[in-house]
Amino acid sequence: MVTKQYTIRAVPHKVDEALRRKAQKTGKSLNEVAVEALTKGAGITPNAKFNDLDWFVGSMDKDSELDKAMDWMDSLPQDIS
């Protein structure tokens, strides 16, 4: 994995304390904890496998036959007893 080196300035005192506390509690380095926090904050979950349908939404091509069938289904009475 290719990585970049950052220098981050003006870290708020409470953020510094929280990161250091977590590093000490988990036995990880401050760098590891900071990278994990940045990763999570960026919305990235390493090695995550998603089981949602985001890949499918909006992927269907227009199908006039399907549109006709859907229109027909919409025309049926709503309260079939």
C-alpha positions in Angstrom: 0.0 0.0 0.0 1.3 3.4 -1.0 1.1 6.0 1.8 1.6 9.7 2.2 3.2 11.6 5.1 1.3 14.4 6.7 2.2 17.1 9.1 -1.0 18.3 10.9 -0.9 21.5 12.9 -3.3 23.2 15.3 -4.8 20.0 16.7 -7.3 20.9 19.4 -6.2 20.0 22.9 -9.3 17.8 23.4 -8.6 15.9 20.2 -5.0 15.4 21.2 -6.0 14.1 24.6 -8.6 11.7 23.1 -6.2 10.3 20.6 -3.4 9.8 23.1 -5.9 8.2 25.6 -7.1 5.8 22.9 -3.5 5.0 21.8 -2.6 4.2 25.4 -5.8 2.1 26.0 -5.4 0.1 22.9 -1.6 -0.3 23.0 -1.3 1.3 19.5 0.9 4.2 18.5 -0.4 7.7 18.3 0.2 7.5 14.6 -1.9 4.4 14.2 -4.8 5.8 16.2 -4.6 9.1 14.2 -4.6 7.3 10.9 -7.6 5.2 12.0 -9.5 8.4 13.0 -8.7 10.1 9.7 -9.8 7.0 7.8 -13.0 6.7 9.7 -13.6 10.5 9.4 -13.1 10.3 5.6 -15.8 7.6 5.4 -13.4 4.9 4.4 -13.6 1.5 6.0 -10.5 -0.6 5.1 -11.2 -4.2 4.0 -14.9 -3.7 4.3 -17.3 -5.8 2.3 -20.6 -4.2 1.6 -23.8 -6.1 1.1 -26.0 -3.2 0.0 -27.5 -2.5 -3.4 -25.8 0.9 -4.1 -24.1 -0.7 -7.1 -27.5 -1.5 -8.6 -29.4 1.7 -8.0 -29.7 3.6 -11.2 -28.0 0.9 -13.3 -31.1 -0.3 -15.1 -31.5 0.8 -18.7 -34.9 2.1 -19.9 -37.2 -0.7 -20.9 -40.4 0.3 -22.6 -42.0 -3.1 -22.0 -41.3 -2.8 -18.3 -42.7 0.7 -18.3 -45.9 -0.6 -19.9 -46.2 -3.4 -17.4 -45.7 -1.0 -14.5 -48.3 1.4 -15.9 -50.7 -1.5 -16.2 -50.1 -2.6 -12.6 -50.6 1.0 -11.4 -54.0 1.0 -13.2 -55.3 -2.0 -11.2 -57.7 -1.3 -8.3 -55.9 -0.7 -5.1 -58.4 -2.6 -2.8 -58.9 -6.0 -4.3 -61.0 -8.0 -1.9 
